[in-house]
Amino acid sequence: MPSRAIDPPAALPPEGLDIAGLARMAARIRCDIIEMVHAAGEGHPGGSLSAADLITALYFRVMRVDPRRPDWPDRDRFILSKGHACPAWYSALIERGYLSRDHLTTLRRLGSYLQGHPDMCKTPGIDFTAGSLGHGLSAGIGIIAGLLYLRELAGHLRHFSEKVDQALEAQSRQQTLLLKISQAVRVGDRAKEIIFRDSEQIEIGEAILSKLHQHDFESAQAMLDAMAGQPRYEELAARLQQMADKYRTATEEGRISQIIHHIEGLMDKHLWTQAAAQIENLLTMFSFSDKAKQMPVKLQERKNLYKRRLLAEWDKAVRSKETDRSLEILKELDQYLSPAEALALQESASSVFKTKLHNLGMEFQMAVAEKNWEQALQAGRQIVHGFPNSRMAAEIRSKMDILQERARQGGEPPQNKTE
């Protein structure tokens, strides 16, 4: 047949075919059309031949498509309003690699991919089922509207996901704070003040700056005045007052720069939740600012950069068999890992946990053998709190009262000590 006499096209370059290449491909598609219609004994060669140049330019120069993934979400969609001219479309799909050339002679046959009118439910690469003439425009508007809706929905879901991540991060910080509270039960008032001071001042400072950046100057000043009257907050209040005065007298561009500078400081301290909250305030107050619009991307880039750094440090610590350092990194890294990433680290993390548990077990046994009850109690508590589901923790937990008594008074070691 005539189409077999034309050499097959070379691999499509990234920028598509040049003018000469498009002309050769259009000629090849016209030969395919004649071959298809002749094999079928019926069809519409005129309308198909007249569309060959346009379809060739679209599929081999303009459109972003992937024959290996016909359902690629980001592909360009082609609509052929005059569906009876589908042989031109079928030929383009075959030449692009959606279907083999074996299908070329199956036009209009029962069970064939190549029916008399294109069917998006049957043929790979077809995104529009055509039949009635002239309805391509209305269908195209509907497809665009649907895709825009899906894009907007995806944006809302992404925003919601970020909010959930921020909430989980805040919950993690609250759990850490509660842990500090539980630990502080056994320490003095001065020690408690030291434990909570930094966390408390960060939270108070961010609350005041949020009011300031939302231009709720009255509430911000009221909070500053209340803080200034308490000796423990005088230094923080003075520093925040300077920031507030500078912000109130700044130009619009100056205010944007001050907020961004503060956000970057939060990111330097890896306070991602606080940074995200300030970015949201920034976008609310200055939605027109290009600098403000760039901040969500910068936040994600900084988080990813820090995650990569933690992963590198984790790998180094594991390779160096620095068990305590590995656990310290893993505890911080946990909030950044996706389920797939966490699964990938599972084996090495399991090894680190086993090593740590073994080391604590040895420390506990040696302390018991030497009747160093205070050290034994500390090691036992680490095992119980750090590895609550281990058999060793269960055994120590059952003898915790005896250990505490021995630590207070001294005496003989408890019976049936952990092996």
Contacts in CASP RR format, 6 or more apart in sequence:
PFRMAT RR
TARGET T0000
AUTHOR 0000-0000-0000
METHOD contacts of the structure
MODEL  1
MPSRAIDPPAALPPEGLDIAGLARMAARIRCDIIEMVHAAGEGHPGGSLS
AADLITALYFRVMRVDPRRPDWPDRDRFILSKGHACPAWYSALIERGYLS
RDHLTTLRRLGSYLQGHPDMCKTPGIDFTAGSLGHGLSAGIGIIAGLLYL
RELAGHLRHFSEKVDQALEAQSRQQTLLLKISQAVRVGDRAKEIIFRDSE
QIEIGEAILSKLHQHDFESAQAMLDAMAGQPRYEELAARLQQMADKYRTA
TEEGRISQIIHHIEGLMDKHLWTQAAAQIENLLTMFSFSDKAKQMPVKLQ
ERKNLYKRRLLAEWDKAVRSKETDRSLEILKELDQYLSPAEALALQESAS
SVFKTKLHNLGMEFQMAVAEKNWEQALQAGRQIVHGFPNSRMAAEIRSKM
DILQERARQGGEPPQNKTE
1 31 0 8 1.000
1 35 0 8 1.000
2 31 0 8 1.000
2 34 0 8 1.000
2 35 0 8 1.000
3 28 0 8 1.000
3 31 0 8 1.000
3 32 0 8 1.000
3 34 0 8 1.000
3 35 0 8 1.000
3 104 0 8 1.000
6 24 0 8 1.000
6 27 0 8 1.000
6 28 0 8 1.000
6 31 0 8 1.000
9 17 0 8 1.000
9 21 0 8 1.000
9 24 0 8 1.000
9 25 0 8 1.000
9 28 0 8 1.000
9 95 0 8 1.000
12 60 0 8 1.000
12 96 0 8 1.000
16 60 0 8 1.000
16 61 0 8 1.000
17 25 0 8 1.000
17 60 0 8 1.000
17 61 0 8 1.000
21 60 0 8 1.000
22 53 0 8 1.000
22 56 0 8 1.000
22 57 0 8 1.000
22 60 0 8 1.000
22 61 0 8 1.000
25 56 0 8 1.000
25 60 0 8 1.000
25 95 0 8 1.000
26 52 0 8 1.000
26 53 0 8 1.000
26 56 0 8 1.000
28 91 0 8 1.000
28 95 0 8 1.000
29 52 0 8 1.000
29 55 0 8 1.000
29 56 0 8 1.000
29 88 0 8 1.000
29 91 0 8 1.000
29 92 0 8 1.000
29 95 0 8 1.000
30 49 0 8 1.000
30 52 0 8 1.000
32 87 0 8 1.000
32 90 0 8 1.000
32 91 0 8 1.000
32 94 0 8 1.000
32 95 0 8 1.000
32 104 0 8 1.000
33 45 0 8 1.000
33 48 0 8 1.000
33 49 0 8 1.000
33 52 0 8 1.000
33 87 0 8 1.000
33 88 0 8 1.000
33 91 0 8 1.000
34 45 0 8 1.000
35 104 0 8 1.000
35 105 0 8 1.000
36 87 0 8 1.000
36 90 0 8 1.000
36 91 0 8 1.000
36 104 0 8 1.000
36 105 0 8 1.000
36 107 0 8 1.000
36 114 0 8 1.000
37 43 0 8 1.000
37 44 0 8 1.000
37 45 0 8 1.000
37 48 0 8 1.000
37 87 0 8 1.000
37 107 0 8 1.000
39 104 0 8 1.000
39 105 0 8 1.000
39 106 0 8 1.000
39 107 0 8 1.000
40 107 0 8 1.000
40 108 0 8 1.000
40 109 0 8 1.000
42 108 0 8 1.000
43 84 0 8 1.000
43 87 0 8 1.000
43 107 0 8 1.000
43 108 0 8 1.000
43 116 0 8 1.000
44 84 0 8 1.000
44 85 0 8 1.000
44 87 0 8 1.000
45 87 0 8 1.000
46 85 0 8 1.000
47 82 0 8 1.000
47 84 0 8 1.000
47 85 0 8 1.000
47 88 0 8 1.000
48 85 0 8 1.000
48 86 0 8 1.000
48 87 0 8 1.000
48 88 0 8 1.000
49 88 0 8 1.000
50 85 0 8 1.000
51 80 0 8 1.000
51 82 0 8 1.000
51 85 0 8 1.000
51 88 0 8 1.000
51 89 0 8 1.000
52 88 0 8 1.000
52 91 0 8 1.000
55 78 0 8 1.000
55 88 0 8 1.000
55 89 0 8 1.000
55 92 0 8 1.000
56 92 0 8 1.000
58 78 0 8 1.000
58 92 0 8 1.000
59 65 0 8 1.000
59 78 0 8 1.000
59 92 0 8 1.000
59 93 0 8 1.000
59 95 0 8 1.000
59 96 0 8 1.000
60 92 0 8 1.000
60 95 0 8 1.000
60 96 0 8 1.000
62 76 0 8 1.000
63 75 0 8 1.000
63 76 0 8 1.000
63 78 0 8 1.000
64 74 0 8 1.000
64 75 0 8 1.000
64 76 0 8 1.000
65 72 0 8 1.000
65 75 0 8 1.000
65 76 0 8 1.000
65 96 0 8 1.000
65 125 0 8 1.000
66 72 0 8 1.000
66 75 0 8 1.000
67 93 0 8 1.000
67 96 0 8 1.000
67 97 0 8 1.000
67 98 0 8 1.000
67 124 0 8 1.000
67 125 0 8 1.000
69 75 0 8 1.000
70 98 0 8 1.000
70 124 0 8 1.000
70 125 0 8 1.000
75 127 0 8 1.000
77 127 0 8 1.000
77 128 0 8 1.000
77 140 0 8 1.000
77 143 0 8 1.000
78 89 0 8 1.000
78 127 0 8 1.000
78 128 0 8 1.000
79 127 0 8 1.000
79 128 0 8 1.000
79 130 0 8 1.000
79 136 0 8 1.000
79 139 0 8 1.000
79 140 0 8 1.000
79 143 0 8 1.000
80 86 0 8 1.000
80 89 0 8 1.000
80 118 0 8 1.000
80 128 0 8 1.000
80 130 0 8 1.000
81 130 0 8 1.000
81 133 0 8 1.000
81 134 0 8 1.000
81 135 0 8 1.000
81 136 0 8 1.000
81 137 0 8 1.000
82 130 0 8 1.000
82 133 0 8 1.000
82 134 0 8 1.000
83 117 0 8 1.000
83 118 0 8 1.000
83 130 0 8 1.000
83 131 0 8 1.000
83 133 0 8 1.000
84 116 0 8 1.000
84 117 0 8 1.000
84 131 0 8 1.000
86 114 0 8 1.000
86 115 0 8 1.000
86 116 0 8 1.000
86 117 0 8 1.000
86 118 0 8 1.000
86 130 0 8 1.000
87 107 0 8 1.000
87 114 0 8 1.000
89 118 0 8 1.000
89 126 0 8 1.000
90 99 0 8 1.000
90 103 0 8 1.000
90 107 0 8 1.000
90 114 0 8 1.000
90 118 0 8 1.000
90 123 0 8 1.000
91 104 0 8 1.000
93 99 0 8 1.000
93 123 0 8 1.000
93 124 0 8 1.000
93 125 0 8 1.000
93 126 0 8 1.000
94 100 0 8 1.000
94 101 0 8 1.000
94 103 0 8 1.000
94 104 0 8 1.000
98 124 0 8 1.000
98 125 0 8 1.000
99 113 0 8 1.000
99 123 0 8 1.000
99 124 0 8 1.000
103 112 0 8 1.000
103 113 0 8 1.000
103 114 0 8 1.000
106 112 0 8 1.000
106 113 0 8 1.000
106 114 0 8 1.000
107 114 0 8 1.000
107 116 0 8 1.000
108 114 0 8 1.000
108 115 0 8 1.000
108 116 0 8 1.000
113 122 0 8 1.000
113 123 0 8 1.000
113 124 0 8 1.000
114 123 0 8 1.000
115 122 0 8 1.000
115 123 0 8 1.000
117 129 0 8 1.000
117 130 0 8 1.000
117 131 0 8 1.000
118 126 0 8 1.000
118 128 0 8 1.000
118 129 0 8 1.000
118 130 0 8 1.000
119 126 0 8 1.000
119 129 0 8 1.000
120 126 0 8 1.000
120 127 0 8 1.000
120 128 0 8 1.000
120 129 0 8 1.000
121 129 0 8 1.000
127 143 0 8 1.000
128 136 0 8 1.000
128 139 0 8 1.000
128 140 0 8 1.000
128 143 0 8 1.000
130 136 0 8 1.000
162 276 0 8 1.000
166 272 0 8 1.000
166 273 0 8 1.000
166 276 0 8 1.000
166 277 0 8 1.000
168 335 0 8 1.000
169 272 0 8 1.000
169 273 0 8 1.000
169 335 0 8 1.000
170 273 0 8 1.000
172 335 0 8 1.000
173 199 0 8 1.000
173 273 0 8 1.000
177 196 0 8 1.000
177 199 0 8 1.000
180 195 0 8 1.000
180 196 0 8 1.000
180 199 0 8 1.000
183 195 0 8 1.000
184 191 0 8 1.000
184 192 0 8 1.000
184 195 0 8 1.000
184 196 0 8 1.000
187 195 0 8 1.000
193 232 0 8 1.000
201 233 0 8 1.000
201 236 0 8 1.000
202 271 0 8 1.000
202 274 0 8 1.000
204 223 0 8 1.000
204 227 0 8 1.000
204 233 0 8 1.000
204 236 0 8 1.000
205 236 0 8 1.000
205 240 0 8 1.000
206 274 0 8 1.000
206 277 0 8 1.000
206 278 0 8 1.000
207 223 0 8 1.000
208 220 0 8 1.000
208 223 0 8 1.000
208 224 0 8 1.000
208 227 0 8 1.000
208 240 0 8 1.000
208 244 0 8 1.000
209 220 0 8 1.000
209 240 0 8 1.000
209 243 0 8 1.000
209 262 0 8 1.000
209 278 0 8 1.000
210 277 0 8 1.000
210 278 0 8 1.000
210 281 0 8 1.000
211 217 0 8 1.000
211 219 0 8 1.000
211 220 0 8 1.000
211 223 0 8 1.000
212 220 0 8 1.000
212 243 0 8 1.000
212 244 0 8 1.000
212 247 0 8 1.000
213 247 0 8 1.000
213 255 0 8 1.000
213 259 0 8 1.000
213 278 0 8 1.000
213 281 0 8 1.000
213 282 0 8 1.000
213 285 0 8 1.000
214 281 0 8 1.000
214 284 0 8 1.000
214 285 0 8 1.000
215 285 0 8 1.000
217 244 0 8 1.000
217 248 0 8 1.000
220 244 0 8 1.000
221 244 0 8 1.000
224 237 0 8 1.000
224 240 0 8 1.000
224 241 0 8 1.000
224 244 0 8 1.000
227 233 0 8 1.000
227 234 0 8 1.000
227 236 0 8 1.000
227 237 0 8 1.000
227 240 0 8 1.000
228 234 0 8 1.000
228 237 0 8 1.000
228 238 0 8 1.000
228 241 0 8 1.000
229 237 0 8 1.000
243 258 0 8 1.000
243 262 0 8 1.000
246 258 0 8 1.000
247 255 0 8 1.000
247 258 0 8 1.000
250 258 0 8 1.000
252 286 0 8 1.000
255 286 0 8 1.000
256 282 0 8 1.000
256 286 0 8 1.000
256 289 0 8 1.000
256 291 0 8 1.000
256 292 0 8 1.000
257 291 0 8 1.000
259 278 0 8 1.000
259 281 0 8 1.000
259 282 0 8 1.000
260 282 0 8 1.000
260 291 0 8 1.000
260 292 0 8 1.000
260 295 0 8 1.000
262 278 0 8 1.000
263 275 0 8 1.000
263 278 0 8 1.000
263 279 0 8 1.000
263 282 0 8 1.000
263 295 0 8 1.000
263 299 0 8 1.000
265 275 0 8 1.000
266 272 0 8 1.000
266 274 0 8 1.000
266 275 0 8 1.000
266 278 0 8 1.000
267 275 0 8 1.000
267 298 0 8 1.000
267 299 0 8 1.000
267 302 0 8 1.000
270 306 0 8 1.000
272 299 0 8 1.000
272 303 0 8 1.000
275 299 0 8 1.000
276 299 0 8 1.000
279 292 0 8 1.000
279 295 0 8 1.000
279 296 0 8 1.000
279 299 0 8 1.000
282 289 0 8 1.000
282 292 0 8 1.000
282 295 0 8 1.000
283 292 0 8 1.000
283 293 0 8 1.000
283 295 0 8 1.000
283 296 0 8 1.000
286 292 0 8 1.000
303 336 0 8 1.000
306 336 0 8 1.000
307 333 0 8 1.000
307 336 0 8 1.000
307 337 0 8 1.000
310 329 0 8 1.000
310 332 0 8 1.000
310 333 0 8 1.000
310 336 0 8 1.000
311 333 0 8 1.000
313 329 0 8 1.000
314 326 0 8 1.000
314 329 0 8 1.000
314 330 0 8 1.000
314 333 0 8 1.000
314 345 0 8 1.000
317 325 0 8 1.000
317 326 0 8 1.000
317 329 0 8 1.000
318 326 0 8 1.000
318 348 0 8 1.000
318 351 0 8 1.000
318 352 0 8 1.000
321 355 0 8 1.000
323 352 0 8 1.000
323 355 0 8 1.000
323 356 0 8 1.000
323 359 0 8 1.000
324 356 0 8 1.000
326 352 0 8 1.000
327 352 0 8 1.000
327 353 0 8 1.000
327 356 0 8 1.000
330 345 0 8 1.000
330 349 0 8 1.000
330 352 0 8 1.000
334 342 0 8 1.000
337 345 0 8 1.000
353 387 0 8 1.000
356 387 0 8 1.000
357 383 0 8 1.000
357 387 0 8 1.000
357 390 0 8 1.000
357 392 0 8 1.000
360 379 0 8 1.000
360 380 0 8 1.000
360 382 0 8 1.000
360 383 0 8 1.000
360 387 0 8 1.000
361 379 0 8 1.000
361 383 0 8 1.000
361 392 0 8 1.000
361 418 0 8 1.000
363 375 0 8 1.000
363 379 0 8 1.000
364 376 0 8 1.000
364 379 0 8 1.000
364 380 0 8 1.000
364 383 0 8 1.000
364 396 0 8 1.000
364 418 0 8 1.000
365 417 0 8 1.000
365 418 0 8 1.000
365 419 0 8 1.000
367 373 0 8 1.000
367 375 0 8 1.000
367 376 0 8 1.000
367 379 0 8 1.000
368 376 0 8 1.000
368 413 0 8 1.000
368 414 0 8 1.000
368 417 0 8 1.000
368 418 0 8 1.000
369 413 0 8 1.000
371 406 0 8 1.000
371 410 0 8 1.000
371 411 0 8 1.000
371 413 0 8 1.000
373 403 0 8 1.000
373 406 0 8 1.000
373 407 0 8 1.000
373 410 0 8 1.000
373 411 0 8 1.000
374 407 0 8 1.000
376 403 0 8 1.000
376 406 0 8 1.000
376 407 0 8 1.000
377 403 0 8 1.000
377 404 0 8 1.000
377 406 0 8 1.000
377 407 0 8 1.000
380 396 0 8 1.000
380 400 0 8 1.000
380 403 0 8 1.000
383 390 0 8 1.000
383 392 0 8 1.000
383 393 0 8 1.000
383 396 0 8 1.000
384 393 0 8 1.000
384 396 0 8 1.000
384 397 0 8 1.000
384 400 0 8 1.000
386 393 0 8 1.000
387 393 0 8 1.000
392 418 0 8 1.000
395 418 0 8 1.000
396 403 0 8 1.000
396 418 0 8 1.000
399 414 0 8 1.000
399 417 0 8 1.000
399 418 0 8 1.000
402 414 0 8 1.000
403 414 0 8 1.000
406 412 0 8 1.000
406 413 0 8 1.000
406 414 0 8 1.000
END
